[in-house]
Amino acid sequence: MLRISRLADYGTQVMTQMASHPDRLFSASDLATSLGLGQATVSKVLKSLARHDLVAGVRGLHGGYSLARPPQEITVADVVDALEDQPFGL
């Protein structure tokens, strides 16, 4: 059985939410509220996803995060690899 960390689970939730509106900018606060997660946790997930080029951040008053590439090009393995200590390896 495959076990992933809670953070990787949250990452898949964040990415699924963002993939449902790929042209929209999301704030960490908006994602946290819609997913029922803590804002600090969502911010941590978004930073890891950004370091792995899965999301892109836009700074400023009207900033936020968007997908860095089309959702069809992002796999669950990409998300898990970005958030796990051990590579998923798919």
Sine and cosine of phi, psi and omega as CSV:
sin_phi,cos_phi,sin_psi,cos_psi,sin_omega,cos_omega
0.00,0.00,0.66,-0.75,0.02,-1.00
-1.00,0.08,0.77,-0.64,0.07,-1.00
-0.86,-0.51,0.76,-0.65,0.07,-1.00
-0.87,-0.49,0.36,-0.93,-0.02,-1.00
-0.95,0.32,0.28,-0.96,0.05,-1.00
-0.88,0.48,-0.62,0.78,0.00,-1.00
-0.89,0.46,-0.65,0.76,0.04,-1.00
-0.91,0.41,-0.61,0.79,0.07,-1.00
-0.88,0.47,-0.71,0.70,0.03,-1.00
-0.89,0.46,-0.61,0.79,0.03,-1.00
-0.88,0.48,-0.65,0.76,0.03,-1.00
-0.92,0.38,-0.58,0.82,0.06,-1.00
-0.91,0.41,-0.70,0.71,0.01,-1.00
-0.87,0.49,-0.74,0.67,-0.04,-1.00
-0.92,0.40,-0.59,0.81,0.05,-1.00
-0.90,0.44,-0.69,0.72,0.03,-1.00
-0.88,0.48,-0.71,0.70,-0.01,-1.00
-0.93,0.38,-0.58,0.81,-0.01,-1.00
-0.93,0.38,-0.41,0.91,0.01,-1.00
-0.95,0.31,-0.30,0.96,0.05,-1.00
-0.64,-0.77,0.94,0.33,-0.18,-0.98
-0.91,0.42,-0.30,0.95,-0.02,-1.00
-0.99,-0.13,0.05,1.00,-0.07,-1.00
-0.99,-0.11,0.49,-0.87,0.17,-0.98
-1.00,-0.05,0.71,-0.70,0.01,-1.00
-0.89,-0.45,0.71,-0.70,0.16,-0.99
-1.00,0.03,0.39,-0.92,0.06,-1.00
-0.86,0.51,-0.61,0.79,0.00,-1.00
-0.90,0.44,-0.71,0.71,0.02,-1.00
-0.87,0.49,-0.72,0.70,0.00,-1.00
-0.90,0.44,-0.68,0.73,-0.01,-1.00
-0.87,0.50,-0.70,0.71,0.00,-1.00
-0.90,0.43,-0.74,0.67,-0.06,-1.00
-0.94,0.35,-0.45,0.89,-0.02,-1.00
-0.99,-0.15,-0.13,0.99,-0.02,-1.00
0.95,0.32,0.55,0.83,0.00,-1.00
-0.90,-0.43,0.28,-0.96,0.06,-1.00
-0.95,0.31,0.58,-0.81,-0.02,-1.00
-0.90,0.44,-0.61,0.79,0.02,-1.00
-0.89,0.45,-0.64,0.77,0.02,-1.00
-0.91,0.42,-0.72,0.70,0.00,-1.00
-0.90,0.44,-0.64,0.77,0.04,-1.00
-0.88,0.48,-0.67,0.74,0.03,-1.00
-0.89,0.46,-0.70,0.72,0.03,-1.00
-0.88,0.47,-0.73,0.68,-0.03,-1.00
-0.88,0.47,-0.63,0.77,0.02,-1.00
-0.90,0.44,-0.67,0.74,0.05,-1.00
-0.91,0.42,-0.68,0.74,0.02,-1.00
-0.90,0.43,-0.60,0.80,0.04,-1.00
-0.93,0.38,-0.64,0.77,0.03,-1.00
-0.88,0.47,-0.46,0.89,0.00,-1.00
-0.99,-0.17,0.27,0.96,0.08,-1.00
0.85,0.52,0.57,0.82,0.08,-1.00
-0.99,-0.11,-0.51,0.86,0.11,-0.99
-0.78,-0.62,0.38,-0.92,0.03,-1.00
-0.86,-0.51,0.71,-0.70,0.01,-1.00
-0.99,-0.14,0.61,-0.79,0.08,-1.00
-0.86,-0.50,0.86,-0.51,-0.02,-1.00
-0.99,0.14,0.31,-0.95,0.11,-0.99
0.91,-0.40,0.02,-1.00,-0.07,-1.00
-0.85,0.53,-0.65,0.76,-0.02,-1.00
-0.95,-0.30,0.50,0.87,-0.03,-1.00
-0.99,0.10,-0.12,-0.99,0.00,-1.00
0.36,-0.93,-0.33,-0.94,-0.01,-1.00
-0.86,-0.50,0.58,-0.82,0.11,-0.99
-0.69,-0.72,0.23,-0.97,0.07,-1.00
-0.91,0.41,0.64,-0.77,-0.02,-1.00
-0.99,0.17,-0.30,0.95,0.04,-1.00
-0.47,-0.88,0.18,-0.98,-0.03,-1.00
-0.84,0.55,0.59,-0.81,-0.06,-1.00
-0.86,0.51,-0.48,0.88,0.00,-1.00
-0.91,0.41,-0.35,0.94,-0.04,-1.00
-1.00,-0.07,-0.01,1.00,-0.03,-1.00
-0.95,-0.31,0.82,-0.57,-0.01,-1.00
-0.98,-0.21,0.30,-0.95,0.10,-0.99
-0.87,0.49,-0.61,0.79,0.03,-1.00
-0.87,0.49,-0.62,0.79,0.06,-1.00
-0.86,0.51,-0.70,0.71,-0.04,-1.00
-0.92,0.39,-0.73,0.68,-0.01,-1.00
-0.89,0.45,-0.69,0.72,0.03,-1.00
-0.86,0.52,-0.59,0.81,-0.02,-1.00
-0.94,0.35,-0.40,0.92,-0.14,-0.99
-0.90,-0.44,-0.13,0.99,0.00,-1.00
-0.97,-0.23,0.46,-0.89,0.09,-1.00
-0.94,0.34,-0.63,0.78,0.01,-1.00
-0.99,-0.15,0.71,-0.71,0.01,-1.00
-0.90,0.44,0.59,-0.81,0.01,-1.00
-0.94,0.35,-0.66,0.75,0.15,-0.99
0.98,0.19,0.41,0.91,0.08,-1.00
-1.00,-0.09,0.00,0.00,0.00,0.00
